[in-house]
Amino acid sequence: MERPRLQITAAAPDPALLDLPWHIPLADWPTEQLAALPRGISRHTVRFARLSGRVIAIKEIGETVAYREYELLRQLSRLDVPSVEPVAVISGRTDPDGEPLEPVLITQHLRFSLPYRSLFSQSLRPDTATRLIDALAVLLVRLHLVGFYWGDVSLSNTLFRRDAETFAAYLVDAETGDLHDSLTDGQRNYDLEVARVNIIGELMDLQAGEFLEDEVDAVAIGDALAERYQELWGALTEAESFRVGDRWRVQARIDRLNDLGFDVGELDITTDLDGTTVRIQPKVVDAGHHSRRLMRLTGLDVQENQARRLLNDLDGYAAATDRQNDDENFVAHDWLNGVFEPAVRAVPRELRPKLEPAQIYHELLDHRWFLSEQQGRDVPMPEAVKSYVKNILPNRPDEEAILGISAGDLREDADPLIG
């Protein structure tokens, strides 16, 4: 009897995929094939492996579900929603005896990302849970704006990347999701309630394992997610009415959305029949206002709050050099080449995997401010860099490689094969 052939479905197949041991159950893959990265909780066996100079996440899953999730992740990527990038689905796997093995879904590992449990294995500020909830609320709003119903919203199904003093959230598991033209209020509210209940349970589990202080109110944090979501959803979608003479409120509404990190591509503006009042409602809202502006000016592709911090530093540079009235593109070019890049390049190569360059620069600005306050003088950036590299960065966990401890190690009785 002819054995099933290995089937690889990918938009851009990497020939190196054929070199991985697909004839071995994922749980039994040899250590030399794996990358030492922390794994979140999953219903399926998950492993990280190195492939052509990058790291991929491999999840054993049923064939129908694998293809469906692969396609959903491709659609979310085209919609520019924060989510992991799908690489391939591999089916037709068999062991040396010809016994069938489960297909796998392969995604690109999100560099510098952290499962929530790994975050709590590090020494983080007490409000970490609140900051993660804020990031998840923003992600859920963005998903709902494009018509994506998640179905199983949780911290476990999310990855987090540092974004200045906050976090940015990325969808990592679309297994239960579905994409529609738009969502009903019932679908949105159900997703939100699932998120609230799951988060409360996850935080209580952390408390039981002594990774979260007992005095933290898990129920209040779960409720805060719903409040933050409703606040943000209202700001992005609710109609607003005002008198014709108050037209300044149109720009005020746009400025408010920009402050939240969203660009308004289109507004629906209508007037009453008698022309006395105006009604406005955003029709096209895109996330990433500050990151897009920084990209346009400098080519730096960073998170939203990192972009906000770097733009503030750019504005400070313009003021310090008396160039507020110069073309901002020329000023940005000089800031990039004369301030940002020299500071980042001053970090020794072996320490650069600790954090993303934009996050390193954000921390450099904080450290410079601290030194200046401590010494009562304006500490030059090169001096701040030397102090940061010597005293701060070496003690930071390596967020591109091994981050704290793996989720499987958070319980002494955890099954080491479950990702």
N, C-alpha and C positions, 0 to 999 in steps of 0.2 A: 504494500500500500504506500502510495506516495505521500511524503510528509507535507504539511501545509507550508507554503512559502512565506518568508518574512515579508510583511507588507509595511512600507514606510510612507506615510502621508505627511507631506510638508510643503510649504510654499517655496522654500529654498533648501532642499535636502543637503545635509553635510555628509560627505562620504565617510567621515570619521565615525559616524553613528554605527557603521557596520563593524567597527572594531570593539564595541562594547559587548559584554557577555550576556546577550539576550537569552541564552539557553539556560541561565541560572535564575532561580527565583530572586526577586529584588532583595528580599530580606537576607539572602545568603551571599550577596556580592562581596568579593574580596576587598579588604581594606585599601589595597593599593589603587583600586578603581574609584574610591570615594573621596570627596572633599569634606574637610572638617568644618562643617557649618551647623549652626543650631537649627533644629526643626521645631515647628509648631505642632500642636495637636492635630491629628488627622484620623479619619475613619479608615484610611488606607495606608499601606506601606509606602513610605516616601524616602528617597535617597538623593543626595547631591553627588554629581560626578563631574570630572573635568573633561572638556571636549573642545579641541582646537583653540586652546588658550582662554577659554571661558568656562563658566560653571553652569550646569543645567540641573534643574530639579526634575526628578523622575517619579511618577506616581502610578502604581498599579491600580487599574480600575476597569470596570466592565467596558466592553467594546463600544456599545451604543452610547453610553455616558461619555466615554473618552472623546469620541468624534463630535458629540454635541457640545461638550465643554470647549474643545479646541476651536470650533467655529464661533462660539460665543466670545471667546477671548480675542479672536481675530476681529470680530465686529467692534468690540469695545476699543481695541487698539486703533481702528480706523476712526472711531469717534473721539479719540484723544482723551479717553477716560483713564485715570490712574489704575493700572492693572498689570499683572505679569504678562510677559510676551510669550505667546505659544510658539513652540518650535516644531513639534511633530507628534503624530500618533503612530505607535508601532504595534501591529497585531500579527497574528500567525506565529507566535512564539511557542516553542516546544522545548522540553528538556531532552537530555541525551537519550532517554528511553522512548521519546516520541509523545510523552504526555503533554497536553496543552498547558500553557502558562497564560496568566492574565495579560491582556494588552496593557500598554503604558501610555500615559500622556506626558509629554516632555515640555517644560517651559524654561525660559531663560531665567536664571537666578537674578534677582534684583539686587544689584550691588549696593552695599552699605545699608541694606534693609535688616530689620530686627523683628522677630516674632515677639509678641507682647510679654511672654514668659521670660525670654532672655533679657528683656529690659528690666524686669523686676529682679533679676539675678545680679544686677549691677547696683552700685550706690547712686541712686537717683533721688531727685528732690521729692518731697512728700506729695506734691501735686501732680506727679507723673500720670496717675490714673485720669485725672481731669483733663490733662493735655491730650492724652490718647483719645478720650471721648470726644473732645472738640474736633480732632482730626477725623475721627470716624463719622461724625455728624456732617462734616464738609464733604467727605467721600460719598455718603449716602445721598445727600442732596444732589451732587453731581450725577450720580447714577440715575436718580429719579428724573432729573431734567432731560436726560436722553432717552427715557422710557425703559430703563432696565429695572426689572423686579428681581431682587436678590434671593429672597426666599429663606436664607439662613444667615442673617447678618450676625456677626460675632467678632470678638477680638481674635479668636483663633483662625478665622478665615481672612485675616487682614495682616499685611506687613506694614511696618512703620519705618520711615526714614527721618533722621533729624532735619529740622527746618528752622535754623536759628534757634530761638528759645522754645520752639514748638515742635510738632511732628507733622509729617505728611503721611496720609494713609493710602494704601494700595490694595485693591481687591486681588486675592490670591487664589480663591476657590469660587468658580462660577457654576459648580456642579448642579445647584438647585435653581439657577437663575433663568430668566427669560427676557427677551427683548421685545418691546411693543412700540407702536408709534407714540403712545403716551400712556401714562398710568392713571387709574382712577384714584380718588381719595381713599377708597377702601383698600386698594393694593398698597398704597404708600403707608397708610396707617398700620396695616398688618405687618409690613416689613419693619416699621418702627417699633411695634410692640414686641416682635420676635427679637429685635436687637436689644431692647430694654431688658427682657427676661434673660437672654443669654449672657449679657454683660454682668448682670447682678450675680448670676451663678458662677461665672468665671472669676469675678473678684472675690466672692466668698470662698472659692476653691483656693485662691492665692492666700487668703487669710488662714485657711485651715493648714496650709503648708508653711505658714510663718514667713511668707514672702511679701506680705502687706500688713501694715499695722492694724490691730484689732479695732482701733478707734475710727478707722476709715468707714464711712457709711456707704456700703455697697449699693443699697437701695436708692439712696439719694443721688449717687453718681449715675445709676441707670436712668433715674428720672431726669437728671440733667441732660442726658443725651437727647431725650424727647424734646425738652425745652429748647436746647440749642438748635436742634433740627427745625422746629417750628418757627423759631425766630429767623433763621437763615432763609428758610423756604418763603416765608412771608416777605422778607426784604427783596427777594429775587423775583417773586411772581405776583404779588398783590397790586391791584390797581390803586391809583391815588388821584383824588379830585381836588381842584383848587380853583380860585377865581382867575379870570384871564389876566388881571393885573399882577398876579404872582408867578409870572412865567419863570422867574429865577429858580423856582422849585423844580423845574425840569432838570437843570444842571445840578441842583443839590441832590436830586435822586441819583443821577449818574455818578456824582462824586461819592455818595454813600456806598454805591455798589463797587466802585473802584477801591474804596477803603477796605471792603470785605474781600478784595482780591479778584473781582469779576469785571470783565469788560462788557459793555452793552453794545451789541452790534446793531440793534434795531429797537425802536420804541414805537408803540402803537399810541398815537395821540389823537384824541377825538374831542370835539366841543359839543355842548348842548345846542339845541335848535335855536335858542335865543342868544347864543354866543356869550353867555355870562360865566360859564365854568368850563374848565378843561380837565380831561381825564387821561392819565398816562398809565401805561403798563408795559414793562419790558417784554419783548417778544423773543429776542435772541440774546442770551446771556452766556458768555464764555469765561471759564475760570482762567486765572493766570495773568492778570493785568500787569503786575509788576515784573513777573518773570519774562513776559513778552517784551516789555519796554527795555529791560536789561539786555535781552537777547538782541534786540534791534540795535542798541547802542554799542554793545561790546562783543556780542557773539557768545557770551557765557550762558550756558543752559543750566539753570539752578532751580531750586524750589522757590515757592512764592515768598515766604518770609525771609529767606536768605536774600532774594532779589531786593526786597524792600530795604533790608539792612545795607546791602551794597550800594543801592541807589542813594540812600541817605549819606553814605560815606562819599559817594561821587559828588553829591550836592555840597558837602562840607569842603571837599577839595576845590570845587569851583569857587566857593566863597573865600577860602584861604588864599587862593591865587588870584583873586579879584577878576574872575572870568565868568561871572554870572550872566553877562550879556553876550558872551561868545556863542558860536554855534555849538550846541550840546554834543554833537557827534565828534567834533574835534577835541572837546574837553574830555569826553569819555575815552577817546583813543589815548590821550596822554595819561589819564588816570590808570587805565588798564596797563599800559606799558611802563609807567613810572612808579606806580604804587602797588596795585594788586599783584601783578605777576612777580615783581622782585620779592615781595613778602612771601608768597607761596613757594617760590623757587628756593628761598633760604631755608626751607624745611628739609632736613636730610632725606635722601631718597628712601632709606629704610623706615622712616617714620610716616611717609606719605599715605600708606594704606590705612592709617589709623582712622582718618575721616576724609570726607569729600573736600576738595580745595575750597569751595565756598564756605563750608562749615568751619574749616581751619581759619579762614580769614575772619569770619564772624567771631570766633573765639579770640583771635588776635586783637580785634577791636575791643572786646571786653577786657582782655588782659592789659592792654595799653591804658585803658581808662582806669583800671584798678591801680596800676603802677603810678599813674599820674596823680591820682587821689592820695596814694600812700606817700609819695615823695613831694607833693606840693609843686609840681612842675609839669610842663608838657613833655612827656617822654617821647622821643622820636620812634617811629615805627621800627627801624632796624634794631634798636635797643630792646624794644618790646618783643620782637621776634626771637632774639637770642635768649631772653628770659623765658619765654613760652616754650621754646624748644628744649631748654635745659630743665625746667621745673614742672611743666604742666603736661605737655604732649606725651612724654614717655610713659606716664602713668595712666593714659587713656587706653581702654580696650581697643583691639584691632577690629574695626567694624567692617572691614572688607573681607576678613578671613574668619577667625574664631572669635565669637562674641560671647563673653561670659561662659555660661554653661548651656548645654542643650536642653530642650524641653523635656526630653526623656530622662534626664538626670535630676529633674526637680523632685522626683519621688523615688525613694529607695526601692519601692516595689514596682516601679514602672517597667513595662515591657520594653526592652531596648530596641525591639524591632519595629515599634510603632512610631511613625514620624509625626 
